[in-house]
């Protein structure tokens, strides 16, 4: 378990993170999202022990990170936004270096290297120099480097930033395979990526955690009105008039055989439409809409 207990971090007079209080259960995947400069990277660098809190305490598996930094860093794998891989070694040599650095036994390190390169689709590039790798290949190699010591906690800072769609999908699929038995902290600008991969989301803005919950609960709390696509047997004017006269309902779009309606709940529609419905679709709001609701107007 990871606990942020009143954690703040200041740089001079600037408070990059203020009074963060979150608990991350073992085996969960947490998304950290927010505008540029919100404090996302500060939070994960604090978690990895790269920065020290100005105030508060980070506790991992019952141990204070400041008191037991070496023990805790052994169970964390960190992929920074800019991996900055060494250029000269071959891919296998790079992973061997970091594996031994993290204490992977020499007799097992090559087996671990082969396993990771296979998982990220780089087995045939083991003897290629890192300098010859494309950006997507470097990112996959950097993920392997973060996992070389089989860490319990994996911290990924923008793992798909600037990558082509195919490589991004491959990395997201790989992250899904890690979810089985790892605790993952994913920092991302891509709301659909966070929504797809994460069990809970922390939304940060101006150094403060504005919300922390499951995606489903965030939608329920912050999106008060829903949209519904409703196909009708016929588009009788009296039915549309009944909808228009109800202050709880609003027709957003009208087509030949369906309408899109805004309402707090489908119950508000059912008593008006009754047997007129041919089909019905709940146009569930996205995490992006929750994000805009929470921080959008504050950053206009």
C-alpha positions as CSV (number, residue, x, y, z in Angstrom):
1,X,0.0,0.0,0.0
2,X,1.1,3.5,-0.8
3,X,0.0,6.4,1.4
4,X,0.5,10.1,0.8
5,X,-0.1,11.8,4.1
6,X,-0.4,15.6,3.9
7,X,2.4,15.7,1.3
8,X,3.5,19.2,0.0
9,X,6.5,20.2,-2.1
10,X,7.7,23.8,-2.5
11,X,10.4,25.2,-4.8
12,X,11.2,28.6,-3.3
13,X,7.9,30.4,-3.0
14,X,6.1,28.1,-5.5
15,X,4.1,25.2,-4.1
16,X,4.2,22.5,-6.7
17,X,2.2,20.1,-4.6
18,X,-0.1,21.0,-1.7
19,X,-1.4,18.7,1.1
20,X,-1.8,15.5,-1.0
21,X,-3.7,12.8,0.7
22,X,-4.3,9.6,-1.3
23,X,-4.1,5.9,-0.6
24,X,-3.1,3.4,-3.4
25,X,-4.0,-0.2,-2.7
26,X,-1.8,-3.0,-3.8
27,X,-2.5,-4.3,-7.3
28,X,-4.4,-1.3,-8.5
29,X,-3.6,1.0,-11.4
30,X,-3.9,4.7,-10.7
31,X,-4.0,7.5,-13.3
32,X,-2.5,10.9,-12.5
33,X,-4.0,13.5,-14.9
34,X,-3.9,17.3,-15.0
35,X,-2.9,20.3,-17.0
36,X,0.7,21.1,-17.8
37,X,2.4,22.3,-14.6
38,X,-0.3,20.9,-12.4
39,X,2.1,18.9,-10.2
40,X,1.9,15.5,-11.7
41,X,5.6,14.9,-12.3
42,X,6.4,16.4,-8.9
43,X,4.1,13.8,-7.3
44,X,5.6,10.8,-9.0
45,X,9.2,12.1,-8.4
46,X,8.3,12.3,-4.7
47,X,7.0,8.8,-4.8
48,X,10.2,7.5,-6.4
49,X,12.4,9.3,-3.8
50,X,13.9,11.6,-6.4
51,X,12.5,14.6,-4.5
52,X,11.8,15.0,-0.7
53,X,8.6,16.4,0.6
54,X,8.7,19.9,2.2
55,X,5.9,18.7,4.4
56,X,4.1,15.4,5.1
57,X,5.0,11.8,4.7
58,X,5.0,9.0,2.1
59,X,4.5,5.6,3.5
60,X,5.0,2.4,1.4
61,X,4.2,-1.0,2.8
62,X,4.3,0.6,6.3
63,X,7.8,2.2,5.8
64,X,8.5,5.9,5.7
65,X,10.2,6.6,2.4
66,X,12.5,9.2,3.9
67,X,13.7,6.7,6.6
68,X,14.0,3.7,4.3
69,X,14.8,5.1,0.8
70,X,17.0,2.2,-0.3
71,X,14.6,-0.5,0.7
72,X,11.7,1.2,-1.0
73,X,13.5,2.1,-4.2
74,X,14.3,-1.6,-4.7
75,X,10.6,-2.3,-5.2
76,X,9.9,0.7,-7.6
77,X,10.4,0.7,-11.4
78,X,10.4,4.2,-12.9
79,X,9.9,5.2,-16.5
80,X,10.5,9.0,-16.7
81,X,9.0,11.1,-19.4
82,X,12.4,11.4,-21.1
83,X,14.1,8.1,-20.6
84,X,17.6,9.3,-21.7
85,X,19.0,5.9,-22.5
86,X,22.7,5.4,-22.9
87,X,23.4,5.4,-26.7
88,X,26.6,3.2,-27.1
89,X,25.7,-0.1,-25.5
90,X,23.6,-2.8,-27.2
91,X,20.1,-3.3,-25.9
92,X,21.0,-6.5,-24.0
93,X,24.1,-4.9,-22.5
94,X,22.1,-1.9,-21.3
95,X,19.6,-4.1,-19.5
96,X,22.3,-6.3,-18.1
97,X,24.0,-3.2,-16.6
98,X,20.8,-2.0,-14.9
99,X,19.8,-5.5,-13.8
100,X,23.1,-6.0,-12.0
101,X,22.9,-2.5,-10.6
102,X,19.5,-3.4,-9.1
103,X,20.9,-6.6,-7.6
104,X,19.5,-9.1,-10.1
105,X,21.7,-12.2,-9.7
106,X,24.2,-12.6,-12.5
107,X,22.9,-16.1,-13.1
108,X,19.3,-14.9,-13.7
109,X,19.8,-11.5,-15.4
110,X,20.1,-12.9,-18.9
111,X,17.0,-14.9,-18.5
112,X,15.2,-11.8,-17.3
113,X,16.5,-9.8,-20.2
114,X,15.2,-12.3,-22.8
115,X,11.9,-12.4,-21.0
116,X,11.4,-8.6,-21.1
117,X,12.6,-8.2,-24.6
118,X,10.1,-10.8,-25.8
119,X,7.3,-9.1,-23.9
120,X,8.0,-5.7,-25.5
121,X,8.7,-7.2,-29.0
122,X,12.4,-6.5,-29.1
123,X,13.9,-10.0,-29.0
124,X,15.4,-9.6,-32.5
125,X,17.0,-6.2,-31.4
126,X,18.9,-7.5,-28.4
127,X,22.3,-7.1,-30.1
128,X,21.5,-3.7,-31.8
129,X,23.0,-0.6,-30.4
130,X,20.6,1.7,-28.6
131,X,21.7,4.6,-30.9
132,X,20.1,2.8,-33.9
133,X,16.6,2.5,-32.2
134,X,13.6,4.5,-33.2
135,X,11.7,6.5,-30.6
136,X,9.1,3.8,-30.2
137,X,11.8,1.1,-29.8
138,X,13.6,3.3,-27.2
139,X,10.4,3.7,-25.2
140,X,9.8,-0.1,-25.1
141,X,13.5,-0.6,-24.1
142,X,13.1,2.0,-21.4
143,X,10.0,0.1,-20.1
144,X,12.1,-3.0,-20.0
145,X,14.8,-1.1,-18.0
146,X,12.2,0.0,-15.5
147,X,11.0,-3.6,-15.1
148,X,14.4,-5.4,-15.0
149,X,14.4,-6.0,-11.3
150,X,10.7,-7.2,-11.3
151,X,9.5,-4.3,-9.1
152,X,6.3,-4.4,-7.1
153,X,5.4,-0.8,-8.0
154,X,5.7,0.6,-11.5
155,X,5.6,4.3,-12.2
156,X,5.1,5.4,-15.8
157,X,5.4,9.1,-16.8
158,X,3.7,9.7,-20.2
159,X,4.6,6.2,-21.6
160,X,3.0,6.9,-25.0
161,X,3.7,10.6,-25.4
162,X,4.8,11.4,-29.0
163,X,4.5,7.8,-30.3
164,X,2.6,6.6,-33.3
165,X,-0.8,5.0,-32.8
166,X,0.5,1.4,-33.4
167,X,3.3,1.7,-30.9
168,X,1.0,3.5,-28.4
169,X,-1.4,0.6,-28.6
170,X,1.3,-2.0,-28.2
171,X,2.5,-0.2,-25.0
172,X,-1.0,0.1,-23.6
173,X,-1.6,-3.6,-24.3
174,X,1.7,-4.3,-22.5
175,X,0.6,-2.2,-19.5
176,X,-2.6,-4.3,-19.3
177,X,-0.6,-7.4,-18.9
178,X,1.3,-5.8,-16.0
179,X,-2.0,-5.0,-14.2
180,X,-2.4,-8.6,-13.1
181,X,0.0,-8.5,-10.1
182,X,1.6,-5.0,-10.0
183,X,0.7,-1.6,-8.6
184,X,0.9,0.9,-11.4
185,X,1.0,4.7,-11.3
186,X,0.4,6.1,-14.7
187,X,0.9,9.8,-15.5
188,X,-0.8,10.8,-18.8
189,X,-2.1,13.7,-20.8
190,X,-4.4,11.3,-22.7
191,X,-7.8,11.0,-20.9
192,X,-8.9,8.0,-23.0
193,X,-5.7,6.2,-22.1
194,X,-6.2,6.8,-18.4
195,X,-9.9,5.9,-18.6
196,X,-9.0,2.7,-20.4
197,X,-6.2,1.5,-18.2
198,X,-6.8,2.8,-14.7
199,X,-8.9,1.6,-11.7
200,X,-8.8,5.1,-10.1
201,X,-8.0,8.6,-11.3
202,X,-6.4,11.5,-9.4
203,X,-7.1,14.8,-11.0
204,X,-4.5,17.4,-10.1
205,X,-4.7,21.2,-10.8
206,X,-2.4,23.9,-9.5
207,X,-0.7,21.6,-7.1
208,X,-3.9,20.3,-5.5
209,X,-5.6,17.0,-5.9
210,X,-9.1,18.1,-7.0
211,X,-10.6,14.6,-7.1
212,X,-9.6,11.0,-6.5
213,X,-12.0,8.1,-7.3
214,X,-13.0,5.5,-9.8
215,X,-13.8,6.7,-13.3
216,X,-17.4,5.6,-12.8
217,X,-17.8,7.5,-9.5
218,X,-16.1,10.7,-10.9
219,X,-18.7,10.7,-13.7
220,X,-21.6,10.3,-11.3
221,X,-20.3,13.1,-9.0
222,X,-19.3,15.7,-11.5
223,X,-21.5,15.1,-14.6
224,X,-25.0,15.9,-13.3
225,X,-26.7,15.6,-16.7
226,X,-26.5,12.7,-19.1
227,X,-27.2,12.4,-22.8
228,X,-29.3,9.8,-24.4
229,X,-29.8,8.8,-28.0
230,X,-33.4,7.7,-28.5
231,X,-34.9,6.1,-31.7
232,X,-38.6,6.7,-32.0
233,X,-41.3,4.8,-33.9
234,X,-42.2,8.1,-35.5
235,X,-41.2,11.7,-34.9
236,X,-44.6,13.0,-34.0
237,X,-44.6,16.7,-33.1
238,X,-46.7,16.1,-30.0
239,X,-44.1,13.8,-28.5
240,X,-41.3,16.3,-29.2
241,X,-43.5,19.1,-27.8
242,X,-44.0,17.1,-24.6
243,X,-40.2,16.7,-24.3
244,X,-39.7,20.4,-25.0
245,X,-42.2,21.4,-22.3
246,X,-40.4,19.5,-19.6
247,X,-37.8,21.6,-17.9
248,X,-35.8,18.5,-16.9
249,X,-35.2,17.6,-20.6
250,X,-33.5,19.3,-23.5
251,X,-33.4,18.1,-27.1
252,X,-29.8,18.7,-28.3
253,X,-30.1,17.1,-31.7
254,X,-32.9,16.0,-34.0
255,X,-32.5,13.6,-36.9
256,X,-34.9,11.7,-39.2
257,X,-35.3,8.7,-36.9
258,X,-33.7,9.6,-33.6
259,X,-33.1,12.4,-31.1
260,X,-30.4,13.2,-28.6
261,X,-31.7,14.4,-25.3
262,X,-30.0,15.8,-22.2
263,X,-31.5,14.7,-18.9
264,X,-30.5,13.8,-15.4
265,X,-31.8,10.3,-15.6
266,X,-33.6,8.1,-18.1
267,X,-36.6,8.0,-15.7
268,X,-37.2,11.6,-16.7
269,X,-37.7,10.4,-20.3
270,X,-39.5,7.1,-19.8
271,X,-42.9,8.5,-18.6
272,X,-43.0,10.8,-21.6
273,X,-41.8,8.4,-24.3
274,X,-43.6,5.3,-23.1
275,X,-44.0,2.8,-25.9
276,X,-42.6,5.1,-28.6
277,X,-39.0,4.0,-28.2
278,X,-37.4,1.7,-30.8
279,X,-33.9,1.8,-29.4
280,X,-32.1,3.6,-26.7
281,X,-28.4,4.4,-26.1
282,X,-26.8,6.0,-23.0
283,X,-24.2,8.4,-24.3
284,X,-22.0,8.1,-21.2
285,X,-19.8,11.1,-20.6
286,X,-16.0,10.6,-20.8
287,X,-13.3,11.3,-18.3
288,X,-12.3,14.2,-20.4
289,X,-15.7,15.9,-19.7
290,X,-15.1,15.3,-15.9
291,X,-11.6,16.8,-16.3
292,X,-13.0,19.9,-18.1
293,X,-15.8,20.3,-15.5
294,X,-13.2,20.2,-12.7
295,X,-10.3,22.3,-14.1
296,X,-11.3,23.6,-17.5
297,X,-12.9,26.9,-16.4
298,X,-10.1,27.5,-13.9
299,X,-7.5,27.5,-16.7
300,X,-9.3,29.5,-19.4
